[in-house]
Amino acid sequence: MRKITQIAFVVITVLVLASCKNTKQKIQEHVSSYNTSSSIKGRGITSTSAKAFLNDNKIEIRIETNLEENEANKLTYKESFPDLLKKMIKNDQISTALIEEGVKFDVYFLAYNNAILAQQIVDKEELAVLENDSNMKEEKVTAKL
């Protein structure tokens, strides 16, 4: 009976350790999931895709549009980009769990010719800023009531 208990314990320990995923595996799963199921709606957005950089603990998200590269579009999307990032965080397109593990999300909003209209790296610090900004807006709305 003692031998069976020891063997069972070893088997259970191996199964538990095998089922734990490391950060690189989680990054790959997130990118795969993002590329198969994510869609972002908005004016001019044509597609979105994610790419993993495992050695850098980074995920690059490209949001492609049919917009022209001009100063007006750059200014417009630089101002509205934080709101898009907040929606992506809310929808788990940018994973807060991965950010807590040290993963950075490099998000690009691109014109039709792949010129950058807006770009932001979302890491622990930027996540705190975005969440703080979100909480401030909610408080302002509540204060008006």
C-alpha positions as CSV (number, residue, x, y, z in Angstrom):
1,M,0.0,0.0,0.0
2,R,2.8,2.4,0.9
3,K,4.5,1.7,-2.5
4,I,1.2,2.5,-4.4
5,T,0.8,5.8,-2.5
6,Q,4.4,6.8,-3.4
7,I,3.9,6.0,-7.1
8,A,0.6,7.8,-7.1
9,F,2.2,10.9,-5.5
10,V,5.0,10.9,-8.1
11,V,2.5,10.6,-11.0
12,I,0.3,13.4,-9.6
13,T,3.3,15.7,-9.1
14,V,4.5,15.1,-12.6
15,L,1.0,15.9,-14.0
16,V,0.8,19.1,-12.0
17,L,4.2,20.3,-13.1
18,A,3.5,19.4,-16.7
19,S,0.2,21.3,-16.7
20,C,1.8,24.6,-15.5
21,K,2.6,26.9,-18.4
22,N,5.5,29.2,-18.5
23,T,5.3,32.8,-19.8
24,K,6.5,32.0,-23.3
25,Q,3.8,29.3,-23.7
26,K,1.2,31.8,-22.5
27,I,2.5,34.4,-25.0
28,Q,2.2,31.9,-27.8
29,E,-1.3,31.0,-26.8
30,H,-2.4,34.6,-26.5
31,V,-1.0,35.5,-30.0
32,S,-2.7,32.4,-31.5
33,S,-6.0,33.3,-29.9
34,Y,-5.7,36.9,-30.9
35,N,-5.0,36.1,-34.5
36,T,-7.9,33.6,-34.8
37,S,-10.6,35.5,-32.9
38,S,-9.9,39.2,-32.4
39,S,-11.5,41.9,-34.4
40,I,-11.3,45.6,-33.8
41,K,-14.0,47.9,-35.1
42,G,-13.5,51.5,-36.0
43,R,-13.3,54.0,-38.7
44,G,-11.0,52.8,-41.4
45,I,-9.7,49.7,-39.7
46,T,-9.1,46.9,-42.1
47,S,-7.3,44.2,-40.1
48,T,-5.3,43.4,-37.0
49,S,-2.7,40.8,-36.2
50,A,-0.3,39.9,-33.3
51,K,3.2,38.6,-33.4
52,A,5.2,37.1,-30.5
53,F,8.8,38.0,-29.7
54,L,9.6,35.3,-27.1
55,N,13.1,36.3,-26.3
56,D,12.0,39.9,-25.6
57,N,8.8,38.9,-23.7
58,K,6.9,41.1,-26.1
59,I,3.8,40.9,-28.2
60,E,3.4,43.3,-31.2
61,I,-0.1,44.1,-32.3
62,R,-0.6,45.8,-35.6
63,I,-3.9,47.6,-36.4
64,E,-4.0,48.3,-40.1
65,T,-6.2,50.9,-41.7
66,N,-7.1,52.4,-45.0
67,L,-6.3,55.9,-43.7
68,E,-3.8,58.3,-45.2
69,E,-0.7,59.2,-43.5
70,N,-1.1,62.9,-42.7
71,E,-0.8,65.2,-39.7
72,A,-4.5,65.4,-39.1
73,N,-4.9,61.6,-38.9
74,K,-1.8,61.3,-36.7
75,L,-3.1,63.9,-34.3
76,T,-6.6,62.4,-34.2
77,Y,-5.4,58.9,-33.6
78,K,-2.7,59.9,-31.1
79,E,-5.5,61.5,-29.0
80,S,-8.0,58.6,-29.4
81,F,-5.4,55.8,-29.2
82,P,-5.6,55.5,-25.3
83,D,-9.3,54.8,-25.5
84,L,-8.8,52.0,-28.0
85,L,-6.1,50.5,-25.8
86,K,-8.5,50.6,-22.8
87,K,-11.1,48.7,-24.9
88,M,-8.5,46.2,-25.9
89,I,-7.5,45.7,-22.2
90,K,-11.2,45.3,-21.3
91,N,-11.7,42.7,-24.0
92,D,-8.5,40.9,-23.0
93,Q,-6.9,41.5,-26.3
94,I,-4.1,43.1,-24.2
95,S,-3.7,40.6,-21.4
96,T,-3.3,42.1,-17.9
97,A,-2.2,38.7,-16.6
98,L,0.7,38.6,-19.1
99,I,1.6,42.2,-18.3
100,E,1.9,41.3,-14.7
101,E,4.3,38.5,-15.7
102,G,6.5,41.2,-17.4
103,V,5.2,40.9,-21.0
104,K,5.1,44.2,-23.0
105,F,2.5,44.9,-25.7
106,D,3.8,47.1,-28.5
107,V,0.6,48.3,-30.3
108,Y,0.8,50.1,-33.7
109,F,-2.0,51.9,-35.5
110,L,-0.9,52.0,-39.1
111,A,-1.9,54.0,-42.2
112,Y,-2.6,52.2,-45.5
113,N,1.1,52.4,-46.4
114,N,2.2,51.0,-43.1
115,A,3.3,54.4,-41.7
116,I,2.7,54.7,-38.0
117,L,-0.2,56.9,-37.1
118,A,0.0,56.1,-33.3
119,Q,2.1,53.7,-31.2
120,Q,2.1,52.8,-27.6
121,I,4.0,50.2,-25.5
122,V,1.7,48.8,-22.8
123,D,3.7,47.5,-19.8
124,K,3.0,47.6,-16.1
125,E,3.6,51.3,-15.8
126,E,1.4,52.2,-18.8
127,L,-1.3,49.8,-17.7
128,A,-1.5,51.7,-14.4
129,V,-1.8,55.0,-16.2
130,L,-4.5,53.7,-18.5
131,E,-6.4,52.1,-15.6
132,N,-6.0,55.3,-13.5
133,D,-7.2,57.5,-16.4
134,S,-10.2,55.1,-16.8
135,N,-11.1,55.4,-13.1
136,M,-10.7,59.2,-13.2
137,K,-13.3,59.4,-16.0
138,E,-15.7,57.2,-14.1
139,E,-15.4,59.4,-11.1
140,K,-16.1,62.5,-13.1
141,V,-19.2,61.0,-14.6
142,T,-20.4,60.0,-11.1
143,A,-19.7,63.5,-9.8
144,K,-21.9,65.0,-12.5
145,L,-24.9,62.9,-11.3
